[in-house]
């Protein structure tokens, strides 16, 4: 079971999403009001909130997390690790009242998808990190992830894991290759295709299928994919819109091709080698889910140390072996390649964990939907999807 299979469609936590989308002026926190008293020097603890199934666990004891335990052993910092983030909007709704009212959230470190991280940055709800105290991040962070539009220079965020939104399909059942997004609309796939229901998860790949540069897409580009998608819904070419339940549809053969996340497909392939993942010829979206330090966090320095711990290539390699998403530390590849375990060494050659140069040329990070655009765009998309 993939961690991403726990995501719900965009629209959950609507009240929180509306607040962020509108960019309520009163919610913005000025830079000088974001830092709290840092107790890290005397209080060797840390509260880390993450998604379920998004960290390595011990094979014999799932309550143990080897990479996290190694950090505590090396630094003496005790980490309270909670798997409480099941949906970006739901988590936003949980902690936004505290952040809006200049109160502590009780968390020192959180992991949220970059499209949601963009809201936190716009609202001034997260603190700038001290890169001078994070030498591993400065040295090893994947160059392609270093400066997203929402957080230039990655001052407020550091990727926890990355991934690709592309196309998954059952080559044996379909009987041919899929090479481009346009191949989804062939007659032999009518009624056997699904798209992701979430606006932020789905729009970029569809735009790329139209030849759009998603780093600078326009309102016209958005409305064009809406018209195309609406037409394909009416013609019943699109079977339905999904969260991560596409995994089940693809595994059972009810669906032959779908929008999919790279990390999910690696796990599906372990059970069914006929499942393939495609980065379309015209491109696919590269995304990340990032570590951020909320305003007034009581252990900011401890949090910065933990982030840097996971950018040690040895630690990054150990985590990559377990989660199977795109590793944001390319140097971890050599660590895995040198493993005496054949299965582990093979991961170093998997382009869905370590994209090669050819694949990277087709990957792009989409510009975020702005606060001015979000309300109308979400309303339009959700009317098509049926949310």
C-alpha angles and dihedrals in degrees: 000000000000124000088232091059086077094064119110126210120276110273100062111122090024095175093057092044092052092051093052094041093054092046094224104218094219089058095061115106119208117232093250092058099052103080122077132189106300110220095180095113093060104020110059097196138103136190112217120186117196143155121276117269093014102117135054119269132194114264092227099037118029092193089069120081108194099200092047092045089052090056093051092047093050098043105025089235114138113217124209102205119194127184095209104130109094098150133014096230094043091052090046088056090050099054104023096087091060094045093046091051095046094250133135117266095208089240128101098188133024136178119218136159115270094246088059092039086059089062092051091051093048091050093047093238099136133061129243112249126230104240091187085071093047106063094159092055091048092050106035110030111122107261091223090061099042102097119023116180093249094054112023111205091010091262095154102028142043122193114251093188133344134210148176129247105213140126128299122194143165103246095188094053094041094046097214143058127270113214105159140031088248089064088071090071097058115125094247090064097053108136092003100086130089131189129200113265098215114093094218092047098048115032101073098058091047091052091049088055086062092051095256122155098233093200087072108020121158139218089258090056090053095049091048093058090045091056092047093047093046090053092051091050091053092049089049091236090128107064095201145311118263147190110214092310085100083088091069093043092052094045093052095044095242085121125038100190136014148155106276146169119249096230092054092052094053088059093045091051090058088067099031120027090189090074112095133187121216132199096202120238090246092051146267136234121266111204139171140204109220143209114236135177111225122223117278092015107170095216106040096146091049089051092051090052092051092050091051090048090062091052092062100109092229092055093041089053092051091050093046090054089061106036099037097208126127105295112231089208107071090185088069088073093075090050092056093042091058093053117120089217107092095210092051093045090051090061089067089066095048108108090203088066099031108021113213123229093265092054093043090059088064096047124093137171111234120230110250124256104256124235089249092054101039104079096050095039094049091048091051095046095044091052089058095044094044098240 
